[in-house]
């Protein structure tokens, strides 16, 4: 925690007076969200796993991994490209209206394509047709993600809206799970709650954009929409590549093993995900639009800021991750309510991969800040081409523990490639 405070203070001093206020406000807002996101799984995960059992938990996790592909498709590369555009032109109302409208047209179009693909898969493939209701209900999360304008709030540096809506949604989700899910027979209620919360959050996000920012939706020419699709293309390829060795892990475990083993592995992934995102994810989200603006004015200053942030991030990880590694058996026992040695091993392997991810987080982000989306894309596409076959082979031979082992190798590769790539670039 002391290192985190030091990190914020250093960034605070490197910015101007107005920049300091904006960045600090966004960090605090998103840190509040991350804190809630950190606390609620501690309550919900153990309850859900024990009430519905490993088999149904694994089936739900498999469905979530499946619909995540459609969330990736609808998000496209707008989380980076549109955020950057809004950040640069947010004081030009006409330009903001054009960006917002074009991006939403593209996202809705991609959501309709996603629905058509999902319908075809569920209808023609027996494995999915058997639990068709689960996948249809889970698709509501895709529609909610499509509507929720995270990229707009990040670009305007109004992360408080993201935090407020997600905190409320997380609390409603947790309370609903605790009151409505009482046994394995209620497993469909879980994706129903998730989809409902996601849709309501998305609609409220759109309402805030229209009412608080005075933005209105206007149909745009195809050429304008195509321009924004082109701007996000490299990033989209990178996100697809990244998810080829992230989301695909749970999905592949579900395909090659069974629902129970998928549930045991997904628990390890969820715990590692909490460790990975809290609390530095909020700082990363808050700093991206501000760092983009600083880079356009003063490249050396932005590069120096990135290096200092990454250095202190490494110091925090050096303290926190070994503690999580040491107490992994206790953490798994607390969540699962029993002894699951293989899950402990998976968690420990995933924590090693988190170490590489944390040591690379702001270095990777800086490639996007500097507009090096092609370099960013090539790194992750190359690792996806190597990592995807590795994941399938490791899971085939070593079951769900193989997914965690493959993850360590992939993330280590990304770290070393990115490290030497950024070192060679001249800013």
C-alpha positions as CSV (number, residue, x, y, z in Angstrom):
1,X,0.0,0.0,0.0
2,X,2.9,2.4,0.8
3,X,4.3,1.7,-2.7
4,X,0.9,2.4,-4.3
5,X,0.7,5.8,-2.4
6,X,4.2,6.5,-3.6
7,X,3.2,5.6,-7.2
8,X,0.2,8.0,-7.1
9,X,2.3,10.8,-5.6
10,X,5.0,10.5,-8.3
11,X,2.4,10.7,-11.0
12,X,0.7,13.5,-9.2
13,X,3.9,15.6,-9.2
14,X,4.7,14.9,-12.9
15,X,1.4,16.4,-14.0
16,X,0.1,19.9,-14.1
17,X,-2.3,21.3,-11.4
18,X,-5.4,20.6,-13.5
19,X,-4.1,17.2,-14.6
20,X,-3.4,16.2,-11.0
21,X,-7.0,16.8,-10.0
22,X,-8.4,14.9,-12.9
23,X,-6.1,11.9,-12.5
24,X,-6.5,11.7,-8.8
25,X,-10.3,11.9,-9.0
26,X,-10.3,9.1,-11.6
27,X,-7.9,6.9,-9.6
28,X,-10.1,7.3,-6.5
29,X,-13.3,6.5,-8.4
30,X,-11.9,3.5,-10.1
31,X,-10.1,2.3,-7.0
32,X,-13.5,2.4,-5.2
33,X,-14.9,0.2,-8.0
34,X,-11.9,-2.2,-7.8
35,X,-12.3,-2.4,-4.0
36,X,-16.0,-3.4,-4.4
37,X,-15.0,-5.8,-7.2
38,X,-12.4,-7.2,-4.8
39,X,-14.7,-7.6,-1.8
40,X,-17.8,-9.0,-3.5
41,X,-16.2,-12.1,-5.1
42,X,-14.9,-13.0,-1.6
43,X,-18.6,-13.2,-0.6
44,X,-20.3,-14.4,-3.8
45,X,-17.7,-17.0,-5.2
46,X,-17.6,-19.2,-2.1
47,X,-21.4,-19.1,-1.8
48,X,-22.1,-19.8,-5.5
49,X,-19.5,-22.6,-5.7
50,X,-20.9,-24.4,-2.7
51,X,-24.6,-23.9,-3.4
52,X,-24.7,-24.9,-7.1
53,X,-21.6,-27.3,-7.0
54,X,-18.5,-27.6,-9.2
55,X,-20.4,-29.1,-12.1
56,X,-23.0,-26.3,-12.6
57,X,-20.4,-23.7,-11.7
58,X,-18.2,-25.1,-14.5
59,X,-21.1,-25.1,-17.0
60,X,-21.8,-21.4,-16.2
61,X,-18.1,-20.5,-16.5
62,X,-18.0,-22.3,-19.9
63,X,-21.0,-20.3,-21.0
64,X,-19.4,-17.0,-19.8
65,X,-16.2,-17.9,-21.7
66,X,-18.3,-18.6,-24.8
67,X,-20.2,-15.3,-24.8
68,X,-17.0,-13.4,-24.0
69,X,-15.9,-14.0,-27.6
70,X,-19.0,-11.9,-28.7
71,X,-18.2,-9.2,-26.1
72,X,-14.7,-9.0,-27.7
73,X,-16.3,-8.7,-31.2
74,X,-18.7,-5.9,-30.1
75,X,-16.0,-4.1,-28.2
76,X,-13.8,-4.3,-31.2
77,X,-10.9,-2.0,-30.6
78,X,-13.0,0.9,-29.5
79,X,-11.9,0.6,-25.9
80,X,-8.5,2.1,-27.0
81,X,-9.1,3.8,-30.4
82,X,-12.4,5.6,-29.5
83,X,-11.1,6.5,-26.0
84,X,-8.1,8.1,-27.6
85,X,-10.3,10.0,-30.1
86,X,-12.7,11.3,-27.5
87,X,-9.7,12.3,-25.3
88,X,-8.2,14.4,-28.1
89,X,-11.4,16.0,-29.4
90,X,-13.6,16.1,-26.3
91,X,-13.9,20.0,-26.4
92,X,-15.2,19.8,-30.0
93,X,-18.8,19.0,-29.5
94,X,-19.6,18.2,-33.1
95,X,-16.6,15.9,-33.4
96,X,-17.6,14.1,-30.2
97,X,-21.1,13.6,-31.4
98,X,-19.8,12.1,-34.7
99,X,-17.4,9.7,-32.9
100,X,-20.1,8.6,-30.4
101,X,-22.7,8.0,-33.1
102,X,-20.3,6.2,-35.5
103,X,-18.9,3.9,-32.7
104,X,-22.4,3.0,-31.5
105,X,-23.6,2.2,-35.0
106,X,-20.6,-0.1,-35.4
107,X,-21.1,-1.8,-32.0
108,X,-24.8,-2.4,-32.5
109,X,-24.1,-3.8,-36.0
110,X,-21.5,-6.2,-34.5
111,X,-23.9,-7.2,-31.7
112,X,-26.5,-8.2,-34.4
113,X,-23.9,-10.3,-36.2
114,X,-22.9,-11.9,-32.9
115,X,-26.6,-12.8,-32.2
116,X,-26.8,-14.5,-35.6
117,X,-23.5,-16.4,-35.0
118,X,-24.7,-17.5,-31.5
119,X,-28.0,-18.7,-32.9
120,X,-26.3,-20.8,-35.6
121,X,-23.9,-22.4,-33.2
122,X,-26.6,-23.2,-30.6
123,X,-28.9,-24.7,-33.3
124,X,-26.4,-26.8,-35.3
125,X,-24.0,-28.0,-32.6
126,X,-25.4,-30.6,-30.2
127,X,-23.0,-29.7,-27.3
128,X,-24.5,-26.2,-27.3
129,X,-28.0,-27.1,-28.3
130,X,-28.4,-29.2,-25.1
131,X,-28.0,-26.2,-22.9
132,X,-29.4,-23.6,-25.4
133,X,-31.3,-21.7,-22.8
134,X,-28.1,-21.0,-20.8
135,X,-26.3,-19.5,-23.8
136,X,-29.3,-17.4,-24.9
137,X,-29.7,-15.9,-21.4
138,X,-26.0,-15.4,-21.1
139,X,-26.0,-13.4,-24.3
140,X,-27.7,-10.5,-22.4
141,X,-24.3,-9.6,-21.1
142,X,-23.1,-9.0,-24.7
143,X,-26.0,-6.5,-25.2
144,X,-25.2,-4.8,-22.0
145,X,-21.6,-4.5,-22.8
146,X,-22.5,-3.1,-26.2
147,X,-24.6,-0.3,-24.7
148,X,-22.3,0.6,-21.8
149,X,-20.1,3.5,-23.1
150,X,-17.0,2.8,-21.0
151,X,-14.8,4.2,-23.8
152,X,-16.7,7.5,-23.8
153,X,-16.4,8.0,-20.0
154,X,-12.7,7.1,-20.2
155,X,-12.1,9.5,-23.1
156,X,-13.8,12.4,-21.2
157,X,-12.0,11.3,-18.0
158,X,-15.3,11.0,-16.1
159,X,-14.5,7.6,-14.7
160,X,-16.8,8.3,-11.7
161,X,-19.8,7.3,-13.8
162,X,-18.1,4.0,-14.6
163,X,-17.4,3.4,-10.9
164,X,-20.8,4.4,-9.7
165,X,-22.8,2.3,-12.2
166,X,-20.6,-0.7,-11.8
167,X,-20.6,-0.5,-8.0
168,X,-24.4,-0.4,-7.9
169,X,-24.6,-3.2,-10.4
170,X,-22.1,-5.3,-8.5
171,X,-24.0,-4.9,-5.2
172,X,-27.3,-5.7,-6.9
173,X,-25.8,-8.8,-8.5
174,X,-24.3,-10.0,-5.2
175,X,-27.5,-9.5,-3.2
176,X,-29.6,-11.1,-5.9
177,X,-27.3,-14.2,-6.0
178,X,-27.5,-14.6,-2.2
179,X,-31.3,-14.3,-2.2
180,X,-32.3,-16.1,-5.4
181,X,-29.8,-18.9,-5.9
182,X,-30.5,-21.7,-3.4
183,X,-29.3,-24.9,-5.1
184,X,-28.1,-26.5,-8.4
185,X,-31.6,-26.2,-9.8
186,X,-31.2,-22.4,-9.8
187,X,-28.1,-22.3,-12.0
188,X,-30.0,-20.5,-14.9
189,X,-30.8,-17.7,-12.4
190,X,-27.1,-16.8,-12.3
191,X,-26.7,-15.8,-16.0
192,X,-30.2,-14.2,-15.8
193,X,-29.1,-11.9,-13.0
194,X,-25.8,-11.1,-14.8
195,X,-27.5,-10.3,-18.0
196,X,-30.2,-8.2,-16.4
197,X,-27.7,-6.1,-14.4
198,X,-25.5,-5.7,-17.5
199,X,-28.4,-4.5,-19.6
200,X,-29.7,-2.0,-17.0
201,X,-26.2,-0.7,-16.4
202,X,-25.7,-0.2,-20.2
203,X,-29.0,1.7,-20.5
204,X,-28.2,3.9,-17.6
205,X,-24.8,4.6,-19.1
206,X,-26.4,5.7,-22.3
207,X,-28.8,7.9,-20.4
208,X,-25.9,9.7,-18.7
209,X,-24.2,10.4,-22.0
210,X,-27.4,11.9,-23.5
211,X,-28.5,13.9,-20.4
212,X,-25.3,14.9,-18.7
213,X,-23.0,15.4,-21.7
214,X,-25.6,16.8,-24.1
215,X,-24.6,14.3,-26.8
216,X,-27.2,13.1,-29.2
217,X,-27.2,10.2,-31.5
218,X,-27.1,10.9,-35.3
219,X,-26.9,8.4,-38.1
220,X,-23.5,8.6,-39.8
221,X,-22.4,7.9,-43.3
222,X,-20.8,4.5,-43.9
223,X,-17.5,6.1,-44.7
224,X,-17.3,7.6,-41.2
225,X,-18.2,4.3,-39.5
226,X,-15.7,2.5,-41.7
227,X,-13.0,5.1,-40.6
228,X,-13.6,4.2,-37.0
229,X,-13.6,0.5,-37.7
230,X,-10.3,0.9,-39.5
231,X,-8.8,2.8,-36.6
232,X,-9.7,0.0,-34.2
233,X,-8.7,-2.9,-36.5
234,X,-5.1,-3.4,-35.2
235,X,-6.3,-3.2,-31.6
236,X,-9.2,-5.6,-32.3
237,X,-6.7,-8.1,-33.8
238,X,-4.6,-7.8,-30.6
239,X,-7.6,-8.3,-28.4
240,X,-8.6,-11.4,-30.3
241,X,-5.1,-12.6,-30.1
242,X,-4.9,-11.9,-26.3
243,X,-8.2,-13.8,-25.8
244,X,-6.9,-16.7,-27.9
245,X,-4.7,-17.5,-24.8
246,X,-6.9,-16.0,-22.0
247,X,-10.6,-16.6,-22.4
248,X,-9.8,-19.7,-24.5
249,X,-8.3,-21.4,-21.5
250,X,-11.6,-21.9,-19.7
251,X,-13.4,-22.6,-23.0
252,X,-10.8,-25.3,-24.0
253,X,-10.9,-26.9,-20.6
254,X,-14.7,-27.1,-21.0
255,X,-14.3,-28.7,-24.4
256,X,-11.6,-31.2,-23.5
257,X,-12.6,-32.2,-20.0
258,X,-15.9,-31.9,-18.1
259,X,-18.0,-29.3,-16.3
260,X,-16.6,-30.3,-12.9
261,X,-13.0,-29.8,-13.8
262,X,-13.9,-26.6,-15.6
263,X,-15.4,-25.4,-12.4
264,X,-12.3,-26.2,-10.4
265,X,-10.0,-24.5,-12.9
266,X,-12.2,-21.4,-13.4
267,X,-12.1,-20.8,-9.6
268,X,-8.3,-20.6,-9.8
269,X,-8.6,-18.2,-12.8
270,X,-11.2,-16.0,-10.9
271,X,-9.0,-15.7,-7.8
272,X,-5.9,-14.9,-9.9
273,X,-8.0,-12.4,-11.9
274,X,-8.8,-10.5,-8.6
275,X,-5.2,-10.4,-7.6
276,X,-4.2,-9.2,-11.1
277,X,-6.7,-6.3,-11.3
278,X,-6.7,-5.0,-7.8
279,X,-5.7,-2.2,-7.2
280,X,-3.6,-1.3,-10.2
281,X,-6.2,-1.8,-12.9
282,X,-7.9,1.4,-11.8
283,X,-4.7,3.4,-12.0
284,X,-4.1,2.0,-15.5
285,X,-7.5,2.9,-16.7
286,X,-7.3,6.4,-15.2
287,X,-3.8,7.2,-16.5
288,X,-4.4,6.1,-20.2
289,X,-6.3,9.1,-21.5
290,X,-4.1,11.6,-19.5
291,X,-0.9,9.9,-20.6
292,X,-2.1,10.1,-24.2
293,X,-2.5,13.8,-24.0
294,X,0.9,14.2,-22.3
295,X,2.5,12.1,-25.0
296,X,1.2,14.4,-27.8
297,X,2.7,17.4,-26.0
298,X,5.9,16.0,-24.5
299,X,7.0,12.5,-25.5
300,X,10.1,12.2,-23.2
301,X,8.0,13.3,-20.2
302,X,5.3,10.6,-21.0
303,X,8.0,7.9,-21.5
304,X,9.6,8.9,-18.2
305,X,6.3,8.7,-16.4
306,X,5.6,5.3,-17.8
307,X,9.0,4.0,-16.6
308,X,8.5,5.3,-13.1
309,X,4.9,3.9,-12.8
310,X,6.1,0.5,-14.1
311,X,9.0,0.4,-11.7
312,X,6.8,1.0,-8.6
313,X,4.2,-1.5,-10.0
314,X,7.0,-4.1,-10.0
315,X,7.8,-3.3,-6.3
316,X,4.2,-3.8,-5.3
317,X,4.0,-7.1,-7.1
318,X,7.2,-8.3,-5.5
319,X,5.5,-7.9,-2.1
320,X,1.9,-9.0,-2.8
321,X,2.3,-12.0,-5.2
322,X,4.6,-14.1,-3.0
323,X,2.1,-13.7,-0.1
324,X,-0.8,-14.9,-2.3
325,X,1.4,-17.8,-3.5
326,X,2.2,-18.8,0.1
327,X,-1.4,-18.7,1.2
328,X,-2.9,-20.3,-1.9
329,X,-4.1,-23.4,-0.1
330,X,-5.9,-21.4,2.5
331,X,-7.5,-19.1,-0.2
332,X,-8.8,-22.1,-2.2
333,X,-10.1,-23.8,1.0
334,X,-11.9,-20.6,2.0
335,X,-13.5,-20.3,-1.5
336,X,-14.3,-23.9,-2.3
337,X,-15.0,-25.2,1.2
338,X,-12.6,-28.1,0.9
339,X,-9.2,-29.4,-0.1
340,X,-8.5,-29.1,-3.9
341,X,-4.7,-29.6,-4.4
342,X,-4.8,-29.4,-8.2
343,X,-6.7,-26.1,-7.9
344,X,-4.0,-24.8,-5.6
345,X,-1.4,-25.8,-8.1
346,X,-3.3,-24.1,-10.9
347,X,-3.7,-20.9,-8.8
348,X,0.0,-20.8,-8.0
349,X,1.0,-21.2,-11.6
350,X,-1.4,-18.5,-12.6
351,X,0.1,-16.2,-10.0
352,X,3.5,-16.6,-11.6
353,X,1.9,-15.5,-14.9
354,X,0.3,-12.5,-13.1
355,X,3.9,-11.6,-12.0
356,X,4.9,-11.3,-15.7
357,X,1.6,-9.4,-16.6
358,X,2.2,-6.8,-13.8
359,X,5.8,-6.4,-14.8
360,X,4.6,-5.5,-18.3
361,X,1.3,-3.7,-17.7
362,X,2.3,0.0,-18.3
363,X,5.0,-0.9,-20.8
364,X,2.3,-2.6,-23.0
365,X,0.0,0.3,-22.4
366,X,2.6,2.8,-23.6
367,X,2.7,1.2,-27.0
368,X,-0.9,2.2,-27.4
369,X,-0.3,5.6,-26.0
370,X,2.4,6.1,-28.5
371,X,0.1,5.0,-31.4
372,X,2.2,1.8,-32.0
373,X,-0.9,-0.3,-32.4
374,X,0.7,-2.2,-35.2
375,X,3.6,-3.3,-33.0
376,X,1.2,-4.1,-30.1
377,X,-0.9,-6.2,-32.5
378,X,2.1,-8.1,-34.0
379,X,3.4,-9.1,-30.5
380,X,0.1,-10.5,-29.4
381,X,-0.8,-12.2,-32.7
382,X,2.6,-13.9,-32.7
383,X,2.1,-15.1,-29.2
384,X,-1.4,-16.3,-30.0
385,X,-0.2,-18.4,-32.9
386,X,2.3,-20.0,-30.5
387,X,0.1,-20.0,-27.4
388,X,-3.1,-21.4,-28.7
389,X,-1.7,-24.8,-29.9
390,X,0.3,-24.9,-26.6
391,X,-2.9,-24.5,-24.6
392,X,-4.7,-27.3,-26.4
393,X,-1.7,-29.6,-26.1
394,X,-1.1,-28.9,-22.4
395,X,-4.8,-29.3,-21.5
396,X,-5.0,-32.5,-23.6
397,X,-2.1,-34.1,-21.7
398,X,-2.3,-32.4,-18.3
399,X,-6.0,-31.5,-18.0
400,X,-6.9,-28.1,-16.5
401,X,-3.5,-27.7,-14.7
402,X,-2.0,-27.7,-18.2
403,X,-3.9,-24.5,-19.0
404,X,-2.2,-22.7,-16.1
405,X,1.2,-24.0,-17.0
406,X,0.8,-22.8,-20.6
407,X,-0.2,-19.4,-19.4
408,X,3.1,-18.9,-17.5
409,X,5.0,-19.7,-20.7
410,X,2.9,-17.4,-22.9
411,X,3.0,-14.4,-20.5
412,X,6.7,-14.8,-20.0
413,X,7.2,-14.7,-23.8
414,X,5.1,-11.6,-24.1
415,X,7.0,-9.9,-21.3
416,X,10.4,-10.4,-22.8
417,X,9.3,-9.5,-26.4
418,X,7.6,-6.3,-25.2
419,X,10.5,-5.4,-22.9
420,X,13.1,-5.4,-25.7
421,X,10.6,-3.9,-28.2
422,X,9.9,-0.9,-26.1
423,X,13.6,-0.6,-25.2
424,X,14.5,-0.2,-28.9
425,X,11.8,2.4,-29.6
426,X,12.9,6.0,-29.5
427,X,10.5,8.4,-27.8
